[in-house]
Amino acid sequence: EQMSLFPVDPPKTLRGWIVYNGSLVTPKYTEQNELFMAAAQRLDIQLEPHTNDALGAAVLNGKLSLIPSLEAPDFVLFYDKDVRLARQLELMGLRLFNSAETIALCDDKIMTHIALANHGIPMPKTIFSPLLFPVCPVDEGPFIDKVEKTLSYPVVVKEAFGSFGAQVYLAQNRDELFALRKKLIHKPHLYQKFVSSSHGRDVRLQVVGDEVVAAMMRTSESDFRANVSAGGKMVPFIPSKAFSDLAVKAAKRVGAHFAGVDLLFGPSDEPILCEINSNAHIKNIMDCTGVDVADRILRYIKNKLV
């Protein structure tokens, strides 16, 4: 390559925002933000913390605005699920990691499965609950018949929006299925084949860019869910190529720059996609594996931008 005769300016210090939820200022979330702030300092990135409510999203005089107005950063590490704010920041010209569309796809488990379907990604058989309004009662018998005909008991029932395994249930028979349907009828939710070979165990793979940077297996002896928040134990996991490839492929399909991808074990221990978390909690996987995921994410963003 020909040498430039003009002085080349060294890369400027990157300025970024980390956006997080103003109602989640608990030790668990504060600690996570501190990991990102510490990583930014090491990488010579100026990272300003902003809660979603403090940014004051608005339309003023017909224009998208923030109250008060702020100097635009080079990037936004959007570690929240406030997709409306994320979309507004994008339309104001800011570069988000992850995008509003990715966050929306991952936050809604029904939309996740729709986005991943038809792309050779193994998933449990899944039936989506249709949108219903409380104006007129509906005979639920025919819908329950469909679920029973397509899936076998026990049936996993999941709310479309939920974290840490708290909105996931198991119906052992028709009566329990009816009871759950009645309870969730006006909430978006889905019905899924129970993967018995993965009872009480799953894998969380942290994807950054094109690679899996950390992985852990979660196990529970007392619950079909393996979430650590639900009492599961975690151990480091060395993923096979099949597990890593599936995690990266799924993250790419939803447009994620980084994601926590949860996989189940099929009957022959093959990977099956469970869900994707666009802003996965990183403290547990760091404690388990020793990998500083905050550092890996910010290094990725810096390499993209500088």
N, C-alpha and C positions, 0 to 999 in steps of 0.2 A: 504494500500500500504506500502511496505517496505521502510523505510527511507534510503536515501543514506548516506554512511559514508564519502563521498567526498564533499568538498564545491561546492555548485552550484553557478555558475556565474550569477549575476543578468542580466536580458535582456539588451543587448547593446542598445544604442540609435540608432533608425532607421535613415538611410540616404536615402533620396529620391530626385528625380527631379520632378519638375512640368514643363511640356513642353507645351508651348502655341505659338500662331502664331505671327511671327515677324512683320506682316503687320497689326495687330489688337492691337496696343498700344494706344488705345483710353481710355478716363476716364472710360467708361463702363467696359472694359475688365481689365484695370489696377486695378480697385476696386475689381473685382472678384478675381484676383490673390492675392491681399492683404488679402482677407478673408481667402484664403487657407494658406497663410504664417502665419497669426495670429493664426489660428487653429493649425498649426504644432507646433508653439512655445509653446502653452498651453499643447500640447500632448507630448512634449519632442521629436519631430521629426525634424531632420535637413533637411529642404526642400530647395533645390537650384532651383531658377528659370532659365530656359533656353528657348530661342526662338528656333523655329524649324530651322530657317536659320543659327543661330549661332552655331548649333551643327555640321555643315559641313559634312553631310553624303557623303560617298565616297567609292569607291573600289580602294585600293592602293596595288600594288604588288599582285593582285589577291585576296585580303582579304577585308572584310567589315571593314570600318574604320570611325573614326570621326576626323575632323580637327579643333583644335588640339585634341589629344587623352585625355580622361578623366578617372579618377578612377570610376569604376562601382558602381552605387548606389544599395541599397537593393531593390528599386522599382522605377517605373516611373509612376507618375500620368499624363497620356497623355491627356491633355485637349485641343486637336486640332484635325483637320480632315486630317492631312498629313499622310495618311495611308501607303505611301511608307516608310517614315521615321519610322513609328511605326513598320512596318514589319521588317525593318533592325535592329532596336533595339532589337526586339524579337530574331532574328537570331543571334545576338551578345550575347544572353544569359540573357537579362534583363527581369524582370517581369513587365508587363504593366497592368495598370488599366485605361481604358478598353483595351482589346486586339485590334490588328489591324483588325481582322475579324469582331469584334463587331462594331467598328467605321465605317468600310466599309459598313456593312449591314444597319446601321442606317442612314448613310449619303445619301444613294441612296434609295429613297422612293419606287422604283420598287423592288429592292432587299429586302427591308423590307417586303413588301407584299408577295413576293415569299417565304421568310423564315418562315412567320407566317401561310401561307396557310396550309390546311389539318390538323390543330391542334386544331380545335374547337374554334378559336378566331374570334369573329364577326367583320367583316370589311365591308365597303361599297363595292358594286359591282364596280370592277375596270378593265379597259382595258388598256394594255400597248402599247405605240406607238412602232412600229418596228424600228429597226436601218435601216436608208436609207442613201445613199450617193448622193451627188449633181451631179453625172455624167449624169444620165438620169432622166428626169421628170417622175413622177408617177401619174396616175389618182387617185386622192384621194377620188373620189365618193364612191367606194365600201367600203373603210375603214370607211368613215363618216356614210354610211348606217349601218354598224355593230354597231357603237357607238349608233346611234339613235334607232336601234332595241333592243339593250340590256339595254340602259339607257334612262331616260326621261329628258326633259328639265325642269329646267336649268341643265347643265352639268358642274361639276367642272373639270378644267384642271390644272394640277400641273406639274411644272418642277420637275424632279427627284432629282435635287440638288438645295436646297434653304433653307433660314432661315427667321424666323420672319414673315412668311406669305407673303413675298414680291413676290414670284414666283408662286402665286396661283390665278387663274382667274375663272370667271364664264361666261359660254356661254348660252344665253337665247334662241337662235334659230340656225338654220342651217347656216345662213350667219355668225353669230358670231363664230360658231364652225369652219367653214372653215377658217376664218380670223386668229383664234388662231393656227389652225393646220399649216397654211402657215408660221406664225411667228416662231413656235417652231419646224418645221419639222426636222431640223438637230440637235436638242437637245433632250436628253432622257426626256420623259415626259409621263404622264398617264392621262386617262379620268375616271371620277368617278361619281357615283350616288350622287346627292346632298341630304344630310340628312336634310330635311326641319325642322324636329323637333329640330334640334340643331342650327338653324339659329342664328348667332351672339352670340353663347355661346359654350364653351367647358371647359374641366377640365384638368389641368396639375397636374399629380401626380408624386412626386419625390420618386423614388424607390432607396433604398440602401440595398443591400443584399436581404433578403427575406421579407422586409417590406416597406410599404409606410411611409416615415418619415414626409412628408408635402404635402399638397394639396391645390390648389386654383382654383376657378372658374373664368373664364375670360368672360366678356360680352361686346358686342358692339351694340349700337342702330343704328349705321349708316353703318355697314359693315357686310357682311355674315361671314367674318373672325373675330375671337375674339382676335387675338394676341394683347398683350399690346403695342408692337412696332407699330402696325397699329392703335393705338388709343383706344384700349379696356380698360375696367376697371377690376380690380381684387379684389376678396373678398375671405377670407378663406373658405374652403370647407371641410366638414366632409364626407369622402367617405363611401358609403355602402360597405358591404363585396364583393358584385359583382364587384364594381369598383376597390377595392383594389386587389382582386384576379386576375382580368383581367390584371391590370397593372403589377403585379409581374410575372404572367405567360408569358406575352409578353416580358418583360425584360429578363427573363430566356431563352426564345426561341432564342434570338439573342446573348446570352452569356454575357449579361451586368452585371457587378458588381454593377453599379449604372446607372440610366437613368431617364430622364424626359419623362414620358409617357403621351401623349395627347389623351384624350378620348372624344367622342361625345355622345350626348343624343339621343337614339333611340325614336321611337314613344311612347313607354311606359316608357320613361326615363331610359331604360336599357343602359348599356355602350356599345359603339362601338369604336373599335380601330381606331385612326386617324394616329398617327405616333409615333416614338420613337426617342428621342434625346440622343445620347451617351454622349455628353458633354454639357448638358443643362445649360443655363445661370441661375445662382443661386441667383442673387441679388434680382430680383423681388419677387420670392417666399419667400425669407427671409424677405423682407420688408412687405409682405402681411401676413405671418403667424408667424413671429418671430423665425422660426426654422433656426438655423445655419447649412445649408446643408454641407458647407465645413467641419465643425467639424464632422458631421455624417459620411461623406465619409472617412475622414482620420482616424477616430476611427475604422471604418470597416476594412480599410487596415491594421492598426496596429494589430487588433485582428487576422487578417488572417496570419500575418507574425511573430508575437511574441508569 
